């Protein structure tokens, strides 16, 4: 085990786990001392086809030997092929795309172009959504409380959970009526805010309000995109069409790749938009190759169908865990994006409890993640995880929960 002096040349923006990883394979990471860890969140939800997948890495290496990068205005054949593939898998959205690097970057791109297209400045978002840490993205993350300076004309609505669904819709309509709103940006599944799963019906009603008041509907699918819900994108799972989609993480298979997709009706047929976008890593050939490789692999191996099967099994295991211990409740999920809430009587602050559970799970060889102040455990494993690995992880979690005592 390394001590904290090992990290002395890293900016301490976050606390670091003391285990130093040496390599990964499939659903597992291995540290420098030989300890093996089942990674239940695919890195930071990015290595969706496993760590160091040999079939994929061979294809990426061959593409890197051919062409990695061109200047911003010069497009490679790989990028054109990628755009065609994304258009195809976008279904009824009939999307055009731009390739960028991070989720925050594509969110910023969508915000800029939504305001430009609409000639309005107002943006509506969830009060507990997460969209990134650049200024525009941070202004719509948790109501912009950490954005300095504040971005004006940013408005929030409550999460549509349980009895707040109608209230949330009412707030949407009031804001649309009384303000110059360019777009509303939403996560199909609210991850950092507590693993909240708004209903398909709720999104359909928001779509209707957007059409009625001429507001663009933007989805942040950085976590849900590229197969996570059992379809290519969550809007297909919910069966509606957004105007813009920002997605990252899984689409890069562990590499820094992100895309913004625009619905066909937003694409000017003759003239260009009145603003341009130039980024050093924009429409990179290697990024396009990675996306193409991912699409080909997912289709070749019927991964979307596998996700749906594994999702049922994972949720069943979480519900069984609820029956075995009263320390968790409210198991829920959509595809391989699942959550469950910790429950200890007379406890309001779950941060210390979660920290203890996290450490003990690491000691048991399983990497988990918490959110919602430690109250909620979230699971976004790679798509190749086995039923056996799922069962192993749940059994280890059961053992740790039985040992845990409230710490306040």
N, C-alpha and C positions, 0 to 999 in steps of 0.2 A: 504493500500500500504506500502510495506516494504521500508526502506531507505537502502543506500548502506552499512551501518555498518552490515547489515544482511549477507553480503558476505565476511566479514573480514577474514574468515578462508579458503577461496578459493583462489587459485593462479589466479590472474587477467589476464589470457592469452587472454581473449576476454571480451568485454563489456557485462554485463548481463541485461536482461530485468528486470524491477523492480517488475513485477507481479510474485508471488511465486505460483506455481501450487500445488494443493493438490491431485487431482485425475483426471483420464480421463475415458471416456466411448465412444466407437464408434468413431465418427469423431470429438469429442469434448474434450477439456481440461477445467478444472475448477480451479480457483485460490482460495487462502485462504480466500478471501473476498466474495466468492460466484459468481464471474463473470464467465460467460460461453463464451468459445471461439471456433469457428469453425476452426479446424486445417487443413489448405489447403496443408500442406506438410508432414502429417503423421509423426510428430516428425521431425527427420532429414532423412525423406524418408524411415523410418524403420518399423513403425507400419502399414504395408500395409493392414492388416485385422482388423484395428481399435484398439483403445486403450482398454485394459482390456476386450478383447473379451471373454465372459464367457465360451463358448464352447471350445475355444482354451486353456484358462488358466486352465480349469479342466483337460484337457488331459496332459498339461505340468506338472501340479502338480502331477498327477499319475505317470508320467515318472520319475520325480525327486525323488519320493518315492522309485522307483525301483533301479535306478542307475544313478549317475551324471557323474562320472569321473573314468578313469582308468589310469594306467601309459601309456606312449607314445606307447610302442610296444605291448600292450595288447588291443585287439579289442573286442568290445561287439557285440552281435547279432543286436542291434539297428543300429550300424554303418554299418554293412553289408547290412541291409535292406535299409538304406539311400543311400548307394552307388549304390545299384541296382535301386532304384527309380530315382536317378539323371541320371544314365546311360539311363534309359527309357525316361525321359522327355528331355534329350539332343538331341534326335532324331538322325539325320544322323551323328552327331559328335561322337556318340557312346563313350561317355566320361567315363574316370575314374577320381576319385576325391580325394582330401584331404580336411578335415574340419579344419579350423583355426578360428581366432577370429575377425579380422578387415579387411577392404578393403586394407589398406596399407600393411598388412601382406601378403595377397594373391598376391598382385601385386609384392612384393619383392620375393615371392616364384616363381612366373612365370619368373621374370627377372633372378633369380639365375639359374633356370633349363633351360631356353632358352639358356643362355650363355654356360652352361655345355653341353647340348645336341649338340649344334652347334659348340662348340669349337671356338667361336668367341665372341667378346666383344661389338660390335656396337649395339646400340639401337636407333631406329627412333621413334619420337613421334610428336604430334601436338605442335605447338608453344604456344597454349593457352589451353592445356589440363590440367586436374586435376586428380591426381592419389594418393594423400596422402602426409604425411609429414615426414615419415621416409626417410633416406638419399637417398636410391635408388629410392623410389617413388617420392621424392621431386625433384630429378634430372631430372625427366620427367614431372614435374608440372610447367606450365608457363615457359618453356625453361630452367628450373633449376636455375632461377635467385636468388632463395632464398636458394639454397643448398650450404652448407659450410662443407667440401670442395666440389668443383665441381667433379662430377663423369665423368671421361674421356670417350670419344667415344660415347657421346650422341648427336644426331643430330635431328633437328626439321624441320617440313614442315608446310606451312601455312594452316590454316583451309580451307576446300573446300567449301567455301560459295560463292554463286552467281557466279561472273565472275572469281573467283580464283580456280575453280574446276580443270580445265586443268593444271593450273600452279602448283597446289598441286600435281597432279599425275606426272607431269614432274619432280618435285623435288624428289619424291619417287624414280623414276627410276634412276636419277642421283646419288643419295645416294647409291642405291643398286649396281650400276655399279662400283662406285669408292671407296667403303669402304667395310671392312669386317663386314657385318651386321648380327647379330644373329636373331634379331626380330624387328618387328614394333608393337608398342602398341598404340591402339586407343580407344577412347570412341565412341560407336555407335551414341550417342547424346551428344554433347559437352555442358555440363550444366553450370559450372562456367564460361566458356569462352563466354557465351552469348546465350545459348539455340540455338545452331546451329544443324541443322538436315541434315547431308550429305546424298546424295541420295544412294539408293540401287545400282544403276549403278556404282557409284564411288567405293563402297566397292567391287563390283565384279571385277573391274579393278585392284584394289589393290591386291585382291586374286590372280589374274592372274600373276601379277608382283612377288608376293611372291613365287609362284610355279616356275616361270621362273628363279629367282635368288636364289632359295633355302633359303628363309627367312621365319621365323615363323611369323604367323599372330596372335597376342594376342589382345583380346578384354577386356577392362575394363568395365564390366557390373555391377559395384557396384550399380549404380542407375537404369539401365535399366533391370536388371535381375529379374527373379522370377515373371514374369507376367506383368511388368509395361507397355510394349508396346502392350499387348493383346495376346502375345505368351509367352511361358515360358522364352525365351531369345530373345534379339533383333536380333541376327543373323538369327533366324528363321523368324522373320518379314521381314528381308532383303533378306532372301533366299540364304545364302552362309554358308560355314563351316569354322570356325576359327580353329587354332591349339591349342590355350589355351584360357580359359576364367577365369577371376577373377571376383567374384561377392560377395556381402555382403549386408548390410542394410536390404532390404525387406525379404531376405531369412531367417533372424533370427527373424522375426515378432516382433521386438523391443528388442531382446536379442543380445548380441555380438557374432554373428555367421558369418562366411565367408567361401567360398569354392573356390578352384582352380580346374578347370576341364581341362584335357588333352585329345585331340583327340586320338582315338584308335591307330593310327599309331605311336604315340610317346611313347607308353608303351612298354618297353623291354619285350620280351617273355621269355627269359631265365635268363639273367644276370640283376642285379640291376644297377641303375644309379651310376656313380662314386662318387656322393656326396649324403649325407644323410640330413635329415631335422628333427630336434627334437625341439618341442615346448611344453611348459607345458600344454597348452590346444589345443591339436592336436587330431582330431578324438574322441572328447568327446562324450560320450553316450547321454548326455542331448542335446547337439547341434544337434546330428543326429535325436533325437526324435522331436525336434522343427521343423526341416526341413520336416520330415515325416508327422507331424501333419499339417503343412502348405500345403503340396502337397495334402493330403487327403481332407482337407477343401476346397481347391480351386476346386478340381475335383468334390467333392460332391455337391457343391453349384453353379457349372458352372460359376465360377468367371471370367475366361478368356473371355467368351462370354459377360458377364456383362461389363467388362472393355471396350470392343470394342464399346458397345452401349453407355456407359457413356462418352467415349472419344468423340464421335460424338456430343453429347449434349453439353459437356463442350466447345468444339471448336466453335460450333454454337453460344453459349452465348458470347464467347470472340469476335467473328466477329460482333455480334450485338452491342457489346459495342463499337467497332470501329466506327460503324455508328452513335452512339449516342454522342460521344465525340471525338474531334480531338486530345486529349491528349494521346491516345494510338494508336499504329499501328502494323502491321505485326503479327497478331495472328497466331500461328502455334502450331503443336503438333503431337505426335505419341503415340497412346494409352493415358493413363493417365499421360503423361509427356508433359506439355504444357508451352508455353511462350508468352509474349506480351511485346512490347517495349514502354516505356514512351516517350512522345514527347511534349516538350515545346519549343516554338520559342526562338532563340537566347540563347540556353542553351547547354553547352558542359559538364558541371560537374553535374551529377544527384544525387550525394551522399546526399546532404542536402534535395533535393526534395523527394528522396526515404525515408529518415529518417522520414520526416513529414508524408508522406503517410502511412508508417508502423505504426507510433504511432496512427494516426487517425483510421486506420483499427482495431488496437487493441482495441481502444475505442468503435468501432462499433461491437466488438465481433468476429473479424476474424483475424487469424494469417496468414500472407503472408511472402514470402521471395523474396529478390531481388538478382540479380547477375550482372556481367558485369559493375561493378562500380555503381550499382543502376539504371542503364538505363533499365534493363530487369527484369520483374517480372516472376518468374517461379512457376509452380503449379504441385505438385506431391502428390495429395491427396490419402487417403486410398482407397482401391478398393470397399469399402462398402458405400462410400459417395452417397447420394441420389440426384436426379435431383433437388429437392426442395432446398437442401443445396447449390448446385452449383449456382442456380438462386439467392438465398439470398446473397451469397458472391459477385457475379457480381454486384448486385444492390448496395451493400454497397461500392464496389469499384467505381462505377459510381458516387455516391454521394460525395465520398472523392475527386475524381479527379476534380469534378466541383468546389470544395472549394479551391483546391490547387492553389497557385501562385508560379511562379518561384522564387527560393531563391539561389542566387550565392554569 
